[in-house]
Amino acid sequence: MQQHNEVVRESFTTQAQAFSANPWVTDEDRIQRLVAAARLQGSERVLDIATGPGYIAEAFARAAREVVGVDLTEAMLAIGKERTQQRGLTNISFRAADAQQLPFENASFDVVVCRLALHHLQQPLNVLREMARVCRVNGKVVVEDIYASEHPARAAYQDRWEILRDPSHVRALPLSELLQLFRDASLETDAVTTADDLTPEVERWLATTRTPPERADEIRHLLQEDLLHDLSGTRPFQDATGKLFFHARTAILTGRKVS
């Protein structure tokens, strides 16, 4: 796990600035969709796992009493700290931490949230259990992530080009496995919503991770084959100018800690 943590740090240190500017990260409607899933009352203490540049932590800070954002990558945390300081937010703090061993006491938070990170984890169940541990009874755990096909060969095809682009990618999980993770973490799943409106433009997506040319060419080939033969369920497409896109299907799961 420590070796993979270093892969994650290296990847997100490299892409920190570009990642933080990408529309699939900054889109306000998508951010508010996630905040709405928590159904905040305004008095909550919130933990944001894998906070990255802090967009989610900031949005929750505007609707909750206090937010703590944690991440493995100092370069990402630095962006989050600078942005929130510039905006004068005083109810938010950031710290470096491993989501598999959260440095917080049991039941420290009312809401624990994580966006677009589970597919980077080798043992996502351990992280869900940690999220549940630090959440109070009847508190909420909210996760948004990309999800894969229920058919293993199709899911593997997507993972193939995801890993070529970003070695910190482990596996996109199908919805059935995401639901099972919530069950195995002793969470009661209260709501599931899905969307396919996240459509990265492939060249910008590749540039974000500074994908080497040979790998980028292989990814383009795999996506073109996917466009022609529907191999993964991500439904690649080209716009009127010939730019290539794909559907990064996402799900938001809201769970309640019941004991």
N, C-alpha and C positions, 0 to 999 in steps of 0.2 A: 504493500500500500504506500509506503514511503517513497518508493521509486516512482510510482504512478503520480503521487503528489508533486514530485519534481517535474514530471512531464506536464502536468497541469500548470504549475507556476511558470515554466518556461514558455508554454504556449500563450498564456494570457498576459505575460509580461510583454511578449513580442507584439501582441495584437491590441494592447490596452487602449491606445489612443483611437485606432481605427474602429475597434469594437464599440467603444463608447459613443461614436458618432453615427453608428449605423441605424437606419430607420426601424429595423426589427427590434432594436433595443430601446430606442427613444420614443416610439409611437405612443402618444398620450392616451389614445383610446384603449389600446391594449393594456397599458399600465392601469388605467382606471377600472378596466374589466376585472383585473386581478384584485385590486383593492376592494371592489364591490363584493367579491366572493366572500370576503371575511366578515361582512355585515358589522362593521365597527359601530360602537356606541360613543367613542371619543375618549374613554377612560383607560383604554388598553395599553399594556406594555407589550411591544412587538419585537420579535427577533427575526431578522432577515438573513437567511443562510445563503452563502455564495452571492453576496450582495453586488459584487462587481463594481461598476462605477456609481452605484448608489441610487439609481433612478427609482427602484422599488422602495427602498428605505425612505427616500425623500417623500414619495407619495403617501406612504403610510404615516410619516411624521406629521403631515398636514391634516391627518384625520384621527390620530391617536395621541395618547398622552406622552409616550416615549418610544423610541425605536433604537435598537442596537443592530448594526450591520456587521457581519463577519465574512471574511474571505481568506483564502490561502495566499492570494497574490497581493503583495504590497503596492505594486504599480496601480492596480485597480482601486485599492483603498485610498491611495493618494488622490485619485481623481474624485472619488466620492467625498472625501474630506474637503477638498478645495471647493467643489460645487456647493455643498451645503453651507460652508462658511460664507461664501459669496452671497448666498440667499438669506443669511441671517437666521438659519434654523438652529435653535438652541436645545431642542429636545431629541437630538439624534447624535449617536456616537458610533465610531467604527473601531474594530480591532481585528488583528490577524488571529485566525483560529481554524482548526481542522474540524469540519462538520462531523467527522466520525468520533471525535472526542471533544464535545463542546465544553468550554470552561465555565459552566453555569450550574447552579444548584437545581435539584428537582423542582418542578412546578414554578419556575422563575418568571414565566411569561404567560400572557393571556392568548396570544396568537403567535404562531411560528410559521414563516412563509419561505418558500424557495421557488425561484423561477429559472427555468432553462439550465438546470445543473445536473439532474439525475442521470442524464445520459453520459456524463463525464465520470461517473462513480463506478468503481469496481464492485462495491458492496452497498447498493442503494438501500437495502433493508436496514443495515446498521445505522445509516444516516436517518432514515425514517424513525427508527426506534429512539435515536438520540433526540430528534425533534419532539417526539411524543414525551420523552422523559422530562424535558425542560418546560413542557407545556402543562398548565394547571388542569385539573379535572374539569371537564366541560369547556375547556378552552378549545381553540381551533388550530388545526394544521392545514395549511393551504399550499398546494403544489401545482405549478404550471410547468409542463415540459412538452417537448416534441414526442410524438408517439409513432410507432411503427406498425406495419401490417401484422395481422394475426397469423399469417402464413409464413413459416420460418424462412423459406427460400427468398421470399419477397423482402422480408425484414433484413435478411443478410445482405441482399443486394444494396439496400440503402446504406447499411453500415459500412459496406465496402468503400463507397465513395466519400462517406463522412470521415472515415479514418484516414483515407488518403489526404484529405484536406487538412484535418486536425488530429494529430496522434493522441490528443487527450480525450477524444471521443471514445467511449467504450461500447455502448449499445443503446440504441433507442428501443424502449420497451413498448410492447403492444398494450392496449387499454386493459386487457384482462390481467396482465402482470402488474400494472400500476394499481389496479383494484386489490389484487392479492397482497401487494406490499402494504397497503393501508390496513387490510385485515390482520396481517401478520405483525404489524406494529401496534395492534390493539386499538386501532382507530375505527370509529363508526363513520363510514362514508355517507355524508349528508347530501352531497351534490356533485355532479359531474357535468361539465360543459365542454364541447369540442368546437374547434374552428379550423378552417383551412384558408384563412385570409392572410397568413404570413407567407409571402412569396418572395424570397430573396432573389435578387438579380445575380446570376452566377458569377460574372466577372468581378463584381464588387465583393461578393461573398468569398471568392478565392483571394482577392487582394487583401482582405482583412487579416488572413492568416499567413500572408506572404508565401503562398503555396509554391514550391519549386516548379519550374516550367514542365518537366517531364510528368510530374504528378498531376499538374493542372490539365495537361493534354489528356491523360488517362481519364480524369474525372469528366471532362467534356465529352469524351467518347462514351463513357458509361451513361451519362445523362441523355445523350442523343439516342442511344439504344433504348433507354427507358422511355423516351418520348415516342419512339416508333412502336415499341412492343409492350408498354405498360408492365414493367418488371418490378416495381417497388410500391406502387400506390401513391407516389408523390406527384404524379401527373406533370412532368416537365412540359413547358410550352414556350413558344417564342412570340414576342410582341411584333407589332407592325414594322419595327426597325430591325428585326432579326435578333434582338437580345434574348438570351435564354434565361428562363426562370423555372422554379419548381415550387410545389406546395409543401411547406414544412408544417404538417398537421400538428396542432397543439391541443392539449387537454388541460383543464383546470379541475383539480379534485379538492374538495373541501371535506375534511374529516373532523370529528369531535372526539376528544379524549374522554373515554367513558369510565376509566378507573385508573 
